[in-house]
Amino acid sequence: MVEGSSHMFITGPDVIRAVTHEEVTKEDLGGAETHASRSGVAHRSFPNEPACLEALRTLFAFLPSNNREDPPRRATKDPSDRADADLDTFIPDDPAKPYDMRTLVTRIVDHDEGLTDSEAFFEIQPDFARNIVVGFARLGGRPVGVVANQPSHLAGCLDIDASVKAARFVRFCDAFNIPLVTFVDVPGFLPGTTQEFGGIIRHGAKLLYAYAEATVPKITVITRKAYGGAYDVMSSKHIRADLNLAYPSAEIAVMGSEGAVNIIFRNEIAKAADQQATRAKYVAEYREKFANPYEAAALGYIDGIIRPRQTRARLCRALDDLANKRETLPARKHGNIPL
């Protein structure tokens, strides 16, 4: 949508004023900013028409002509095996400290000379449900759809809007044969009565359904937290992802160390003479055993533990290996997505 000149609504301000007695302007009701940041109806907003048309050209360059073709591959001068040593220290050691997932993604994808960050990673719905990031990029010249939790907003938790936003994007990519690359740093689903009463279970299931149904190559990188049901729906091995990688900083568990210890060792802590010291001891033991990706790798849920600098090379190699992936689903009229 173009700011200041494009509007969308079912009923206009005059009808709303007559029926509900609410006072609202045309811009506040259905302007570009409203739909790009609040309703999610618009996927991007632009200051003028030339900028909007230029963005459309960028978007179409990632897409095939139709759903029977593969997305167009472009020549790139960015080496597929390029290693970025700075990424090894990019993820903060403190699990409570946020970082910008967009920066990580942009430094991994193709970035030829003269290409801006916004062109290298063409984000979709950047102002809506900012706790998850989706968009198009290229790896080794191949278009990919990127889905990534955003630790710098709501700690990367999945909520209703984020689940629906990501689910729709996953289904769009699958419809046009675009491989999916997922970056995971998710502490769980957002708690609260607003989310529960709004049907977070139903909406969260949409994302799980979309990933499970998708037949395109699915590659996942766990950068840090991967907790509980939110880990499961983010293209985990449990819902048929093709390749799941993890950084050494990854934590794959039902929940964080503090919360898990308070539940598992509740009685032991309550009976202890020094409850604080006892809790700290159990937290340290839990972290040593579960706050790492090695237990998950031993169980087969992780295919490889890699250094962050290796991410680009491993993703490009995986896309080459999965280039001819073809998956045939059982004959049926259609699935029953939890709408």
C-alpha positions as CSV (number, residue, x, y, z in Angstrom):
1,M,0.0,0.0,0.0
2,V,1.1,3.6,-0.7
3,E,1.0,5.9,2.3
4,G,-1.5,8.7,2.3
5,S,-3.3,7.6,-0.9
6,S,-4.4,4.0,-0.5
7,H,-7.1,2.8,1.8
8,M,-9.0,-0.5,2.6
9,F,-12.0,-1.1,4.8
10,I,-15.2,-3.1,4.8
11,T,-17.3,-0.1,6.1
12,G,-16.0,3.5,6.0
13,P,-15.9,6.1,8.7
14,D,-19.4,7.5,8.0
15,V,-21.0,4.1,8.4
16,I,-19.1,3.3,11.6
17,R,-20.1,6.7,13.0
18,A,-23.7,6.0,12.2
19,V,-23.8,2.4,13.6
20,T,-21.4,2.4,16.5
21,H,-20.9,6.2,17.1
22,E,-17.1,5.7,16.9
23,E,-15.1,8.6,15.5
24,V,-12.3,7.5,13.2
25,T,-10.5,9.0,10.3
26,K,-10.2,7.3,6.9
27,E,-6.4,7.1,7.4
28,D,-6.6,5.6,10.9
29,L,-9.3,3.1,9.9
30,G,-7.8,1.7,6.7
31,G,-4.6,3.5,5.7
32,A,-1.3,2.0,4.8
33,E,0.3,2.2,8.3
34,T,-2.8,0.7,9.9
35,H,-2.9,-2.3,7.7
36,A,0.9,-2.8,7.6
37,S,1.4,-2.6,11.3
38,R,-1.9,-3.4,13.1
39,S,-4.2,-5.5,11.0
40,G,-1.6,-7.3,8.9
41,V,-3.8,-7.0,5.8
42,A,-1.1,-5.2,3.9
43,H,2.3,-6.8,3.6
44,R,4.3,-3.6,3.0
45,S,3.8,0.1,2.9
46,F,5.7,2.6,0.8
47,P,6.0,6.4,0.7
48,N,5.1,6.7,-3.0
49,E,4.1,4.7,-6.0
50,P,7.6,4.4,-7.6
51,A,9.0,2.9,-4.4
52,C,6.1,0.4,-4.3
53,L,6.6,-0.6,-8.0
54,E,10.3,-1.0,-7.5
55,A,9.7,-3.3,-4.5
56,L,7.2,-5.4,-6.6
57,R,10.0,-5.9,-9.2
58,T,12.3,-7.1,-6.4
59,L,9.6,-9.5,-5.1
60,F,8.8,-10.9,-8.6
61,A,12.5,-11.6,-9.2
62,F,12.3,-14.3,-6.5
63,L,9.3,-16.0,-7.9
64,P,8.8,-18.5,-10.8
65,S,6.4,-17.7,-13.6
66,N,4.0,-20.3,-12.3
67,N,3.7,-23.0,-9.7
68,R,5.1,-25.7,-12.0
69,E,8.4,-24.1,-12.4
70,D,11.4,-23.8,-10.0
71,P,12.2,-20.3,-8.8
72,P,14.8,-18.5,-11.0
73,R,18.4,-19.0,-10.0
74,R,20.8,-16.0,-10.4
75,A,24.6,-16.0,-10.8
76,T,26.3,-14.6,-7.7
77,K,29.9,-13.5,-7.0
78,D,29.3,-14.1,-3.3
79,P,31.2,-17.5,-2.6
80,S,28.9,-20.3,-1.3
81,D,31.6,-21.2,1.2
82,R,32.2,-17.7,2.5
83,A,32.8,-17.8,6.2
84,D,32.1,-14.9,8.5
85,A,34.2,-15.3,11.6
86,D,32.4,-12.4,13.4
87,L,29.3,-14.6,13.5
88,D,31.0,-16.9,16.1
89,T,30.6,-14.1,18.7
90,F,27.3,-12.6,17.4
91,I,25.0,-14.6,19.6
92,P,25.2,-13.2,23.2
93,D,26.5,-15.5,25.9
94,D,23.7,-14.3,28.2
95,P,20.6,-16.1,27.1
96,A,18.4,-13.2,28.3
97,K,20.2,-10.7,26.1
98,P,18.5,-9.9,22.7
99,Y,20.0,-9.5,19.3
100,D,18.7,-8.6,15.9
101,M,18.0,-11.7,13.8
102,R,17.8,-9.6,10.7
103,T,21.5,-8.9,11.0
104,L,22.3,-12.6,11.3
105,V,20.2,-13.4,8.2
106,T,21.6,-10.6,6.1
107,R,25.2,-11.6,6.8
108,I,24.5,-15.2,5.8
109,V,22.6,-14.8,2.5
110,D,23.9,-13.7,-0.9
111,H,25.2,-10.1,-0.7
112,D,26.8,-9.1,-4.0
113,E,28.5,-5.8,-4.4
114,G,26.1,-2.8,-4.7
115,L,23.3,-4.7,-3.1
116,T,21.7,-3.1,-0.1
117,D,20.6,-5.1,3.0
118,S,16.9,-4.6,2.1
119,E,17.6,-6.0,-1.3
120,A,19.6,-8.9,-0.1
121,F,16.9,-9.8,2.3
122,F,13.5,-8.7,1.1
123,E,11.3,-8.7,4.2
124,I,7.6,-9.3,4.2
125,Q,5.3,-7.7,6.8
126,P,8.3,-6.0,8.6
127,D,5.9,-3.9,10.8
128,F,3.4,-6.6,11.7
129,A,4.0,-9.3,14.4
130,R,7.6,-8.1,14.7
131,N,8.5,-11.1,17.0
132,I,8.9,-13.2,13.8
133,V,10.7,-12.2,10.6
134,V,9.8,-13.6,7.2
135,G,11.1,-12.7,3.7
136,F,13.0,-13.7,0.6
137,A,16.7,-14.0,0.0
138,R,19.2,-16.0,-2.1
139,L,21.8,-18.6,-1.1
140,G,24.2,-19.6,-3.8
141,G,21.9,-17.8,-6.3
142,R,18.9,-19.9,-5.3
143,P,15.8,-18.0,-3.9
144,V,14.8,-19.1,-0.4
145,G,12.0,-18.1,2.0
146,V,13.4,-17.2,5.4
147,V,11.4,-17.6,8.6
148,A,13.1,-16.5,11.8
149,N,12.2,-15.7,15.4
150,Q,13.2,-12.2,16.5
151,P,14.7,-12.1,20.0
152,S,14.7,-8.3,20.0
153,H,10.9,-8.2,20.1
154,L,8.9,-10.1,22.8
155,A,12.0,-12.2,23.2
156,G,11.0,-14.0,20.0
157,C,7.9,-15.7,21.5
158,L,5.3,-17.0,19.2
159,D,1.9,-15.3,19.6
160,I,-1.3,-15.4,17.5
161,D,-0.2,-12.8,14.9
162,A,3.3,-14.3,14.5
163,S,1.9,-17.8,14.0
164,V,-0.5,-16.7,11.4
165,K,2.0,-14.5,9.6
166,A,4.6,-17.3,9.4
167,A,2.1,-19.9,8.4
168,R,0.8,-17.9,5.5
169,F,4.4,-17.2,4.3
170,V,5.3,-20.9,4.6
171,R,2.3,-21.9,2.5
172,F,3.1,-19.2,-0.1
173,C,6.7,-20.5,-0.5
174,D,5.5,-24.1,-0.8
175,A,3.0,-23.0,-3.4
176,F,5.8,-21.6,-5.6
177,N,8.5,-24.3,-4.9
178,I,10.7,-21.9,-2.8
179,P,12.9,-23.7,-0.3
180,L,12.4,-22.7,3.4
181,V,15.3,-21.8,5.7
182,T,14.2,-21.4,9.3
183,F,16.3,-19.7,12.1
184,V,15.0,-20.7,15.6
185,D,15.4,-18.7,18.8
186,V,12.1,-19.2,20.5
187,P,11.5,-19.4,24.3
188,G,7.9,-20.6,23.8
189,F,4.4,-19.3,23.0
190,L,3.5,-16.0,24.6
191,P,1.6,-16.6,27.8
192,G,-1.5,-14.7,29.0
193,T,-5.3,-14.7,29.0
194,T,-5.4,-12.5,25.8
195,Q,-3.6,-15.2,23.9
196,E,-5.5,-18.1,25.3
197,F,-8.9,-16.5,24.9
198,G,-7.9,-15.5,21.3
199,G,-7.2,-19.2,20.4
200,I,-3.4,-19.4,20.5
201,I,-3.7,-23.2,20.3
202,R,-5.7,-23.0,17.1
203,H,-3.5,-20.3,15.5
204,G,-0.3,-21.9,16.6
205,A,-1.4,-25.2,15.0
206,K,-1.6,-23.3,11.6
207,L,2.1,-22.9,11.6
208,L,2.7,-26.5,12.5
209,Y,0.3,-27.6,9.8
210,A,1.9,-25.3,7.2
211,Y,5.4,-26.7,7.9
212,A,4.2,-30.3,8.0
213,E,2.3,-30.0,4.7
214,A,5.1,-28.2,2.9
215,T,7.0,-30.4,0.4
216,V,9.8,-28.0,-0.5
217,P,13.3,-28.4,1.0
218,K,13.1,-27.4,4.7
219,I,16.4,-26.5,6.5
220,T,16.5,-25.3,10.1
221,V,19.2,-23.6,12.1
222,I,18.7,-23.4,15.9
223,T,20.7,-20.4,17.1
224,R,19.9,-20.3,20.8
225,K,16.6,-21.1,22.6
226,A,14.3,-23.8,21.3
227,Y,11.8,-24.6,24.0
228,G,8.6,-26.6,24.2
229,G,5.8,-26.7,21.7
230,A,7.2,-23.5,20.0
231,Y,10.4,-25.5,19.2
232,D,8.2,-28.3,17.7
233,V,6.3,-26.0,15.3
234,M,9.4,-24.1,14.0
235,S,10.3,-26.7,11.4
236,S,11.7,-29.3,13.8
237,K,12.7,-32.8,12.9
238,H,9.5,-34.0,14.4
239,I,7.4,-32.4,11.6
240,R,9.7,-33.7,8.8
241,A,12.3,-31.0,8.3
242,D,15.0,-32.2,5.9
243,L,18.0,-30.9,7.7
244,N,18.3,-29.5,11.2
245,L,21.5,-27.8,12.3
246,A,22.3,-26.1,15.6
247,Y,24.9,-23.7,17.0
248,P,26.9,-24.8,20.1
249,S,24.8,-22.1,21.9
250,A,21.5,-23.9,21.2
251,E,19.3,-24.9,24.1
252,I,16.7,-27.6,23.2
253,A,14.4,-28.4,26.0
254,V,10.8,-28.4,27.3
255,M,11.5,-25.0,29.0
256,G,14.3,-22.9,30.4
257,S,16.4,-24.1,33.3
258,E,14.9,-21.9,36.0
259,G,11.3,-22.9,35.1
260,A,12.1,-26.6,34.7
261,V,13.9,-26.8,38.0
262,N,11.1,-25.1,39.9
263,I,8.7,-27.7,38.6
264,I,10.8,-30.9,38.6
265,F,12.5,-30.3,41.9
266,R,9.8,-28.4,43.7
267,N,9.6,-30.8,46.7
268,E,13.4,-31.1,47.1
269,I,13.8,-27.3,47.1
270,A,10.9,-26.8,49.5
271,K,12.5,-29.3,52.0
272,A,16.0,-27.9,51.7
273,A,17.5,-25.8,54.5
274,D,19.0,-23.4,52.0
275,Q,16.5,-23.2,49.2
276,Q,18.4,-20.7,47.2
277,A,21.6,-22.8,47.1
278,T,19.6,-25.9,46.4
279,R,17.8,-24.3,43.5
280,A,21.1,-23.0,42.1
281,K,22.6,-26.5,42.3
282,Y,19.7,-28.0,40.3
283,V,19.7,-25.2,37.8
284,A,23.5,-25.7,37.1
285,E,22.9,-29.5,36.7
286,Y,20.0,-28.9,34.3
287,R,21.9,-26.4,32.3
288,E,24.9,-28.7,32.0
289,K,22.7,-31.6,30.7
290,F,20.1,-29.8,28.6
291,A,21.3,-26.2,27.8
292,N,23.2,-27.5,24.8
293,P,22.3,-29.2,21.5
294,Y,24.3,-32.5,22.2
295,E,21.5,-34.4,23.9
296,A,19.1,-33.6,21.0
297,A,21.8,-34.6,18.5
298,A,22.3,-37.9,20.3
299,L,18.6,-38.6,19.9
300,G,18.7,-37.8,16.2
301,Y,16.7,-34.5,16.4
302,I,19.7,-32.5,15.2
303,D,21.7,-33.5,12.1
304,G,24.8,-31.4,12.8
305,I,26.3,-28.9,15.3
306,I,28.1,-26.2,13.4
307,R,30.0,-23.0,14.2
308,P,28.0,-19.9,13.2
309,R,30.7,-19.0,10.6
310,Q,29.9,-22.2,8.8
311,T,26.2,-21.4,8.3
312,R,26.3,-20.1,4.8
313,A,28.4,-22.9,3.5
314,R,26.2,-25.6,5.1
315,L,23.0,-24.0,3.9
316,C,24.2,-23.6,0.3
317,R,25.5,-27.2,0.3
318,A,22.1,-28.5,1.7
319,L,20.2,-26.6,-1.0
320,D,22.3,-28.2,-3.7
321,D,21.7,-31.7,-2.1
322,L,18.0,-31.1,-1.9
323,A,17.6,-29.4,-5.3
324,N,15.9,-32.4,-6.8
325,K,13.7,-33.2,-3.8
326,R,10.3,-34.4,-4.9
327,E,7.7,-35.4,-2.4
328,T,4.3,-36.9,-3.3
329,L,1.5,-36.6,-0.8
330,P,-1.4,-39.0,-0.6
331,A,-4.3,-38.2,-3.0
332,R,-6.9,-36.1,-1.4
333,K,-9.2,-33.2,-2.1
334,H,-7.4,-30.9,0.4
335,G,-6.2,-30.9,3.9
336,N,-8.1,-29.5,6.9
337,I,-6.0,-26.6,8.2
338,P,-7.1,-25.4,11.6
339,L,-8.7,-22.1,10.4
